[in-house]
Amino acid sequence: MKTELKAKFLQHILDKKKGDEGFTLIELLVVIIIIGILSAIALPSFLNQANKAKQSEAKTYVGSLNKGQQAFFTERGSFGALADLGVGIKSQTVNYTYSSVAQNGTGTAATAYSNSSLTGTSNVIRNYSGKVSLLTEGSSSDATSIAILCETTTVAGAALEPTDGRTCASGSTAVGSR
């Protein structure tokens, strides 16, 4: 009879376990805490990537304006304004306003300055500026255009005009040159 009692008792325990399936409150709290910790780590990284994407737009546009100035100079012998370049970019987007100006000067003193300026109230993204200038090498009178792309060192800082096609102004660093 003892073995029969043991069998019934084991059957009763197995039936009871099948009816109590599910998660305890402690298990659910542990999962919620883990999800909270992971989201606290991931959210700042995600927001930083969004700001980098916004800045990438400005880098691309100002770089395109520099290249447009170089092409315009090759075709026409002078630098032009944003509307003359035909680079196919908007002068204003959600985050930035763009401009490109041919500056005074003739011969190798001719330069063109392009920049971005923030349009919104964002104070977490940087501004960009670029400059195209002419360079003669050696005793040759042939001129080559050189360009530089500069990024402000502080967020929301005003774009600073590079000193020439090789050097960024104080308060900005070179992110691209050619």
N, C-alpha and C positions, 0 to 999 in steps of 0.2 A: 504494500500500500504506500509505502514511502516513496517509491519511484513514481507512482501514479500522482502523488501530491506534488512532487518536484516538477513533473511534466506540466501539470495544470498551472503551477505557479509561474513557470517559465513562459507558458502560453499567455498568461495574464499580463506579464511584464512586456512581452513583445507586442501585444495588442495595445497596451497603454502607450508605448513609444510611438507607434504609428499614428495615433490620434493627436499627439502633441508636436507635430512637425511645425516648423516656423522659426523665426528669429526672436531672440530675446531683446529686451530694451537696451541692454548693455551692448550687444552686438551692433544694433542700429546706431547707437551713439558713437561707437568707435568708427564706423564707416563714415558718418557725417563729419567727424573730426578730421579724418584722413582727407576727405574731399575738400574741406575748408583749408587745410594746410597746402594742398596741391594748388588750389585756386589762388591762394595768397602768393605763392611763388610764381605762378604763370601770368597773372594779370599785369604786373609791372613790365614784364618782358614783352607781352603782347602790345601794350601801349607804346613802348619804345620802338617797336617795329613799325607801328602806324606812323610815328613821327619821322622815322627814317624814310618811309615811302613818300611822305610829303616833301621832304628835303630832296629826294631823288628827282622829283619833278623839276625843282628849281635848278639843280645841277645840270640836268639834261637840257632845259630851255636856255639857260645862259651859255652853255657849251655850244648849242645850236646857233645862238646869235653870234658867238665868236666865229664859228665856221662860216656862217652866212656873210659876215663882214669880210673874211678872207676871200671868199668866192666873189663877192661884189667888187672888191678891190682888184682882183685878177681880171675881171671882165671890164670894169669901167675906169680903173685907175684912180679911184677915190673911195672913201668909205661912205656908207649911207645910213639913213634913219631906219627904224624898225619896219615901217611900212614899205620901204624900198627893197628890203632884203629878200622878201619872198620865201621865208623859211617855213611858213605854214603853221605858226604858233599864235595862240591868242595873246593879246597884250595884258589880259587880266584873267586869272583863274580864282578858284575859291580861296586859295592860300596866299597867292603872290600877284603882284603887278610887275610887268617886265618893261624895260626900256632899253634902247640902244641908240647911241648918239655918236655921230662923226664929230670929232673934236678939231679945233683949229690946228693948222700945221700943213706944211707942204713937204714934198719929198720924203725923206726918212723921218721927219718930225711929225708926220701924219699919224693919228691914232684914232681908235674907236673904243668907246666904253659901253659895256652892257651890264645891267644889274637887275636884281630882284629886290622887291620891298614887300613886306608883309601887308596883306590887305585886311585880315581879320584881327581878332584880339589875342591870337595865339602867342604865348610867350615861351614856348618850348621848342621852337624850330629856328633854324639859322637862315641868314641871308647869304646871297652869293653875288659876286661881281666878276667881271671878266674884262680883259683889255687886249686889243689887237694893236700891234705896232710893227713898224718896218725896221729891218736890220740889213745893213750892208756888211759884207765880210771881206776883209782884206782890201786890196786896191781896186777891186771890181766895183762897178757902179750898179750892178744888179742888186735889187732889193728883194728880201724874203720877208714874208709876214710871219710873225710869231704871236702866239696867244697864251694867255694864262687864265686860269679859273681859280678864284679865291673864295674861301668860306670864312665867315666871321667866327671869332673865337668864343664869343658869348652868344647865348640864345637871344633872339629878338633884337640883336644889335643891328644898327644900320649898315648897309653894304658900303664898304670902303673902297675907293678907287685904287687899283693897283698902281704902283709908281711907274711901271712900264710893262712890257710883255713878258718879263722874266721875274719880277719881284712883286709880292703882295705888300699892301700897306700894313703898318703896325696895327695890330688888333684883328688881323686875318691871316689865314694860312693857305698855302697853295694846295689845291686838290686835283689840279690837272693843268698841264702846260704842254705846249707843242711848238 
